[in-house]
């Protein structure tokens, strides 16, 4: 169960669902939707595509719930499913990014809004140049504000390796963005 979560632990909820109480799955959805939703948006780069990835990940988790080996660690198991969905969604989103950038540039906006949109497009483009592992670690650390220990538990990677990924991501972003930030 995630820190701060109220109610029965993940294992108890999973056992209820597997025992026939399908409505109990809603507890897990509510427990993980917000935090993992931020991860999905940060990783995919598009709120609608991220929402679709989240929904598909929850459906897949529900369908495969009997294969969850450690129900008390449902969050980590679900996170791996979500990662795969986000990678798939990110691939589809990147195909349309160039077209979106052209459309955004051609749309007339107020000066401040245009600058913010251009900066967001630059940041998205820079994030897209990172490896999937670097982008994932960077988003988890700097968008979601997760600790390295929490990231290590979710990703199954050592904290030192994650620190290196975040460091390399920061360096790459600085190089990509130069003085534009």
Rosetta silent file (secondary structure, phi, psi, omega in degrees, C-alpha in Angstrom):
SEQUENCE: XXXXXXXXXXXXXXXXXXXXXXXXXXXXXXXXXXXXXXXXXXXXXXXXXXXXXXXXXXXXXXXXXXXXXXXXXXXXXXXXXXXXXXXXXXXXXXXXXXXXXXXXXXXXXXXXXXXXXXXXXXXXXXXXXXXXXXXXXXXXXXXXXXXXXXXXXXXXXXXXXXXXXXXXXXXXXXXXXXXXX
SCORE:     score description
SCORE:     0.000 S_00000001
   1 L     0.000  137.933  179.536    0.000    0.000    0.000 S_00000001
   2 L   -66.760  144.407  178.217    1.288    3.457   -0.871 S_00000001
   3 L   -56.250  134.229  178.779    2.346    5.704    2.017 S_00000001
   4 L    88.932   -7.966 -179.823   -0.570    7.815    3.137 S_00000001
   5 L   -73.391  141.984 -179.372   -3.165    5.480    1.629 S_00000001
   6 L  -109.604  142.928  177.282   -6.182    4.856    3.790 S_00000001
   7 L   110.323 -168.316 -178.053   -8.083    1.596    3.931 S_00000001
   8 L   -65.639  152.495  178.142   -7.153   -2.009    3.401 S_00000001
   9 L   -66.526  164.322 -178.842   -3.729   -2.881    2.038 S_00000001
  10 H   -56.901  -43.465 -178.756   -3.231   -3.721   -1.608 S_00000001
  11 H   -58.815  -43.180  179.608   -2.961   -7.438   -0.884 S_00000001
  12 H   -64.402  -39.921  179.715   -6.307   -7.494    0.912 S_00000001
  13 H   -66.945  -44.814  179.347   -7.972   -5.614   -1.936 S_00000001
  14 H   -59.389  -44.015  179.562   -6.484   -7.900   -4.584 S_00000001
  15 H   -63.309  -36.760  176.206   -7.700  -10.945   -2.656 S_00000001
  16 H   -62.505  -44.938 -179.182  -11.211   -9.417   -2.452 S_00000001
  17 H   -63.483  -46.604  179.932  -11.269   -8.845   -6.213 S_00000001
  18 H   -65.276  -24.658  177.451  -10.015  -12.359   -6.926 S_00000001
  19 L   -82.575   -0.281  175.688  -12.653  -13.647   -4.505 S_00000001
  20 L   115.907   -9.761  179.408  -15.421  -12.128   -6.619 S_00000001
  21 L   -86.349   75.477 -174.562  -15.776   -8.565   -5.262 S_00000001
  22 H   -62.848  -26.378  178.969  -15.012   -6.893   -8.603 S_00000001
  23 H   -66.484  -22.507 -179.919  -16.078   -3.480   -7.277 S_00000001
  24 H   -65.201  -21.212  178.933  -13.114   -3.558   -4.879 S_00000001
  25 H   -60.427  -26.981  178.022  -10.810   -2.953   -7.857 S_00000001
  26 H   -57.330  -33.348  178.630  -12.040    0.647   -7.729 S_00000001
  27 H   -60.549  -44.275  179.896  -10.028    1.052   -4.505 S_00000001
  28 H   -67.112  -40.337  178.196   -6.834    0.261   -6.383 S_00000001
  29 H   -60.643  -48.367 -179.695   -7.765    2.567   -9.247 S_00000001
  30 H   -64.632  -36.061 -177.618   -8.412    5.455   -6.857 S_00000001
  31 H   -66.774  -37.347 -172.149   -5.257    4.702   -4.894 S_00000001
  32 H  -110.510   -9.927 -174.993   -2.907    4.804   -7.903 S_00000001
  33 H   -61.148  -47.063 -174.608   -4.635    6.948  -10.521 S_00000001
  34 H   -68.210  -53.605 -176.123   -3.337   10.363   -9.435 S_00000001
  35 H   -65.285  -45.395 -179.260    0.317    9.569   -8.739 S_00000001
  36 H   -76.077  -23.900  175.232    0.778    7.233  -11.680 S_00000001
  37 H   -64.679  -39.971  176.725   -1.308    9.538  -13.867 S_00000001
  38 H   -63.154  -40.919  176.704    1.290   12.283  -13.339 S_00000001
  39 H   -59.351  -47.822 -176.657    3.982    9.812  -14.347 S_00000001
  40 H   -60.865  -44.755  179.946    2.035    8.861  -17.483 S_00000001
  41 H   -63.537  -43.869 -179.964    1.514   12.474  -18.570 S_00000001
  42 H   -64.312  -38.209 -177.439    5.166   13.291  -17.962 S_00000001
  43 H   -77.035  -45.991 -176.312    6.394   10.242  -19.835 S_00000001
  44 H   -76.969  -37.698  179.016    3.985   10.314  -22.772 S_00000001
  45 L    88.248    4.121 -179.653    3.899   14.100  -23.088 S_00000001
  46 L  -143.409  122.353 -173.965    0.211   14.257  -24.017 S_00000001
  47 H   -62.228  -41.374 -179.489   -2.587   14.248  -21.430 S_00000001
  48 H   -66.910  -44.641  178.869   -5.129   12.459  -23.622 S_00000001
  49 H   -65.146  -36.601  177.969   -2.702    9.749  -24.709 S_00000001
  50 H   -66.196  -40.577  177.750   -1.571    9.348  -21.095 S_00000001
  51 H   -63.043  -40.615  176.779   -5.176    8.957  -19.937 S_00000001
  52 H   -63.357  -41.598  178.922   -5.700    6.289  -22.585 S_00000001
  53 H   -63.669  -41.524  178.100   -2.521    4.512  -21.451 S_00000001
  54 H   -61.644  -47.860 -178.611   -3.692    4.616  -17.822 S_00000001
  55 H   -60.623  -45.287  179.400   -7.092    3.203  -18.725 S_00000001
  56 H   -64.238  -38.138  179.215   -5.557    0.432  -20.810 S_00000001
  57 H   -65.134  -42.039  177.630   -3.077   -0.372  -18.027 S_00000001
  58 H   -64.821  -39.359  178.317   -5.879   -0.695  -15.460 S_00000001
  59 H   -63.259  -46.267  179.606   -7.843   -2.938  -17.827 S_00000001
  60 H   -63.506  -40.104  178.909   -4.800   -5.128  -18.414 S_00000001
  61 H   -63.484  -43.731  179.374   -4.060   -5.258  -14.683 S_00000001
  62 H   -61.927  -46.011 -178.488   -7.625   -6.295  -13.915 S_00000001
  63 H   -63.856  -31.606 -175.877   -7.581   -8.974  -16.604 S_00000001
  64 L  -105.628   13.607 -173.162   -4.233  -10.351  -15.379 S_00000001
  65 H   -55.043  -34.831 -179.809   -4.781   -9.846  -11.641 S_00000001
  66 H   -65.050  -17.643 -179.917   -4.540  -13.576  -10.925 S_00000001
  67 H   -91.048   -2.807  178.585   -0.952  -13.479  -12.233 S_00000001
  68 L   -69.913  109.063 -174.139    0.162  -10.865   -9.677 S_00000001
  69 L   -69.342  -33.165 -178.403    2.656  -12.903   -7.637 S_00000001
  70 L  -127.206   87.012 -177.234    2.823  -10.526   -4.660 S_00000001
  71 H   -56.001  -25.828  178.511   -0.554   -8.829   -4.138 S_00000001
  72 H   -69.654  -16.557  177.919    0.916   -6.700   -1.340 S_00000001
  73 H  -113.268   38.654  179.834    3.102   -5.065   -4.013 S_00000001
  74 H   -54.297  -41.710 -177.420    0.279   -4.442   -6.463 S_00000001
  75 H   -57.179  -45.185  179.434    1.514   -0.869   -7.036 S_00000001
  76 H   -67.274  -40.576  178.344    4.912   -1.983   -8.315 S_00000001
  77 H   -63.396  -46.188  179.159    3.323   -4.706  -10.462 S_00000001
  78 H   -63.342  -38.453 -178.368    0.799   -2.257  -11.910 S_00000001
  79 H   -59.517  -38.465  178.919    3.538    0.299  -12.526 S_00000001
  80 H   -65.142  -38.631  176.245    5.349   -2.139  -14.837 S_00000001
  81 H   -63.557  -44.657  179.603    2.156   -2.625  -16.836 S_00000001
  82 H   -62.842  -40.597  177.988    1.720    1.150  -17.021 S_00000001
  83 H   -55.012  -47.358 -179.395    5.326    1.612  -18.166 S_00000001
  84 H   -62.178  -42.350  178.822    4.708   -0.659  -21.134 S_00000001
  85 H   -64.904  -39.168  179.875    1.501    1.158  -22.045 S_00000001
  86 H   -67.513  -38.405  177.523    3.243    4.535  -21.769 S_00000001
  87 H   -62.510  -41.911  178.082    6.080    3.397  -24.024 S_00000001
  88 H   -64.315  -46.380 -179.527    3.543    2.307  -26.618 S_00000001
  89 H   -64.383  -38.729  179.835    1.592    5.570  -26.282 S_00000001
  90 H   -61.996  -40.302  177.840    4.801    7.630  -26.445 S_00000001
  91 H   -60.731  -43.038  179.065    5.679    5.963  -29.738 S_00000001
  92 H   -69.060  -37.306 -178.170    2.305    6.886  -31.211 S_00000001
  93 H   -67.626  -40.163 -179.106    2.509   10.434  -29.807 S_00000001
  94 H   -62.519  -29.281  179.288    5.969   11.081  -31.267 S_00000001
  95 H   -64.380  -28.926 -177.436    4.632   10.291  -34.733 S_00000001
  96 H  -102.202   -2.472 -176.274    2.280   13.261  -34.511 S_00000001
  97 H   -61.496  -41.984 -178.228    4.565   15.717  -32.654 S_00000001
  98 H   -62.514  -43.655  178.193    5.974   17.323  -35.794 S_00000001
  99 H   -63.448  -42.903  178.513    2.504   17.972  -37.182 S_00000001
 100 H   -61.460  -40.528 -179.736    1.358   19.360  -33.822 S_00000001
 101 H   -63.507  -40.880  178.236    4.355   21.706  -33.663 S_00000001
 102 H   -64.752  -44.537  179.286    3.552   23.108  -37.114 S_00000001
 103 H   -63.731  -40.812 -179.937   -0.093   23.588  -36.176 S_00000001
 104 H   -63.401  -43.284 -178.884    0.849   25.236  -32.885 S_00000001
 105 H   -65.105  -31.724 -177.040    3.230   27.645  -34.608 S_00000001
 106 H   -83.537  -12.601  179.944    0.580   28.638  -37.136 S_00000001
 107 L   -79.825  129.269  178.931   -2.041   29.333  -34.489 S_00000001
 108 L   -79.514  131.387 -179.248   -2.245   32.987  -33.535 S_00000001
 109 L  -140.191  166.951  173.363   -1.964   33.534  -29.786 S_00000001
 110 L   -64.650  153.239 -175.227   -1.182   36.323  -27.381 S_00000001
 111 H   -53.227  -48.941 -178.010    2.574   36.941  -27.030 S_00000001
 112 H   -62.915  -41.783 -179.796    2.868   35.409  -23.543 S_00000001
 113 H   -67.845  -38.103  178.288    0.857   32.348  -24.455 S_00000001
 114 H   -64.087  -43.186  179.519    2.872   31.829  -27.630 S_00000001
 115 H   -62.711  -43.350  178.707    6.145   32.016  -25.695 S_00000001
 116 H   -63.271  -41.102  179.756    4.898   29.483  -23.128 S_00000001
 117 H   -65.966  -40.839  178.808    3.725   27.180  -25.911 S_00000001
 118 H   -65.174  -41.769  178.549    7.058   27.486  -27.719 S_00000001
 119 H   -63.979  -42.016  177.757    8.963   26.768  -24.489 S_00000001
 120 H   -62.953  -40.396  178.381    6.757   23.739  -23.806 S_00000001
 121 H   -65.180  -40.224  176.966    7.364   22.492  -27.354 S_00000001
 122 H   -62.549  -43.969 -179.836   11.130   22.952  -26.906 S_00000001
 123 H   -64.885  -44.126  177.319   11.046   21.056  -23.622 S_00000001
 124 H   -59.581  -43.813  179.725    8.956   18.245  -25.117 S_00000001
 125 H   -64.147  -40.204  178.826   11.354   17.978  -28.048 S_00000001
 126 H   -66.524  -42.057  177.682   14.343   17.909  -25.683 S_00000001
 127 H   -61.995  -34.359 -178.925   12.720   15.235  -23.507 S_00000001
 128 H   -67.262  -20.958  179.569   12.082   13.185  -26.636 S_00000001
 129 L   -81.010  -14.730  179.909   15.842   13.038  -27.307 S_00000001
 130 L   -73.406  157.466  171.687   16.509   11.274  -23.995 S_00000001
 131 L   -67.786  160.324  179.554   16.621    7.516  -23.765 S_00000001
 132 H   -58.075  -40.090 -178.520   13.439    5.960  -22.391 S_00000001
 133 H   -67.168  -41.350  178.478   15.254    5.147  -19.142 S_00000001
 134 H   -65.938  -45.433 -179.488   16.577    8.699  -18.727 S_00000001
 135 H   -61.225  -44.393 -179.745   13.192   10.269  -19.525 S_00000001
 136 H   -60.718  -48.337 -179.185   11.428    7.926  -17.119 S_00000001
 137 H   -64.838  -42.692 -179.524   13.875    8.654  -14.270 S_00000001
 138 H   -61.793  -46.436 -179.096   13.822   12.413  -14.954 S_00000001
 139 H   -63.338  -44.871 -178.890   10.016   12.563  -14.973 S_00000001
 140 H   -62.815  -39.163 -177.546    9.709   10.491  -11.807 S_00000001
 141 H   -78.024  -49.374 -169.547   12.259   12.658   -9.974 S_00000001
 142 H   -99.926  -17.757  176.172   11.485   16.156  -11.231 S_00000001
 143 H   -97.731  -46.908 -178.007    7.849   16.011  -12.306 S_00000001
 144 L   -87.537  -20.307  179.526    6.460   13.606   -9.726 S_00000001
 145 L    72.646   28.666 -179.436    8.937   14.500   -6.967 S_00000001
 146 L   -77.346  151.516  174.352    9.629   10.876   -6.040 S_00000001
 147 L   -78.031  160.325  177.889   12.593    9.888   -3.885 S_00000001
 148 H   -64.406  -33.787  178.843   15.298    7.707   -5.372 S_00000001
 149 H   -64.980  -43.546  178.542   14.342    4.948   -2.948 S_00000001
 150 H   -65.340  -41.468  177.998   10.729    5.009   -4.115 S_00000001
 151 H   -61.074  -42.863 -179.293   11.854    5.061   -7.741 S_00000001
 152 H   -61.145  -41.123  178.714   14.141    2.085   -7.093 S_00000001
 153 H   -64.488  -38.409 -178.539   11.258    0.118   -5.609 S_00000001
 154 H   -75.830  -38.770 -173.538    9.006    0.837   -8.566 S_00000001
 155 H   -94.318  -15.103 -177.972   11.562    0.317  -11.303 S_00000001
 156 L    70.113   30.340 -179.252   13.593   -2.485   -9.782 S_00000001
 157 L  -125.262  145.408  179.820   16.800   -0.497  -10.403 S_00000001
 158 L   -63.417  150.004 -178.814   19.345    0.604   -7.811 S_00000001
 159 H   -60.194  -38.415  179.866   19.170    4.149   -6.455 S_00000001
 160 H   -64.148  -40.853  177.712   22.718    4.907   -7.640 S_00000001
 161 H   -63.624  -38.768  179.300   21.857    3.885  -11.202 S_00000001
 162 H   -67.577  -38.185  177.014   18.758    6.096  -11.063 S_00000001
 163 H   -60.766  -40.704  179.428   20.810    9.047   -9.820 S_00000001
 164 H   -66.062  -41.289  178.512   23.115    8.574  -12.801 S_00000001
 165 H   -61.289  -44.993 -179.780   20.149    8.430  -15.213 S_00000001
 166 H   -64.484  -42.982  179.168   18.695   11.645  -13.789 S_00000001
 167 H   -60.278  -46.583  179.709   22.108   13.330  -13.902 S_00000001
 168 H   -65.800  -36.686  177.205   22.645   12.312  -17.530 S_00000001
 169 H   -63.448  -45.714  178.533   19.118   13.422  -18.418 S_00000001
 170 H   -59.230  -46.220  179.218   19.746   16.838  -16.840 S_00000001
 171 H   -60.030  -44.506 -179.920   23.039   17.198  -18.719 S_00000001
 172 H   -64.147  -40.874  179.200   21.403   16.230  -22.012 S_00000001
 173 H   -65.728  -41.460  177.546   18.524   18.658  -21.441 S_00000001
 174 H   -59.699  -43.230 -179.933   20.921   21.493  -20.605 S_00000001
 175 H   -65.788  -43.872 -179.749   22.825   20.783  -23.792 S_00000001
 176 H   -63.259  -43.980 -172.641   19.637   20.558  -25.886 S_00000001
 177 H   -90.676  -19.498  178.244   18.058   23.687  -24.450 S_00000001
 178 H    51.536 -128.952 -178.975   21.193   25.751  -23.999 S_00000001
 179 H   -90.392   13.261 -175.854   20.282   29.247  -22.880 S_00000001
 180 H   -78.939   -7.351  177.375   16.631   28.956  -23.869 S_00000001
 181 L  -109.106    0.000    0.000   15.484   28.322  -20.294 S_00000001
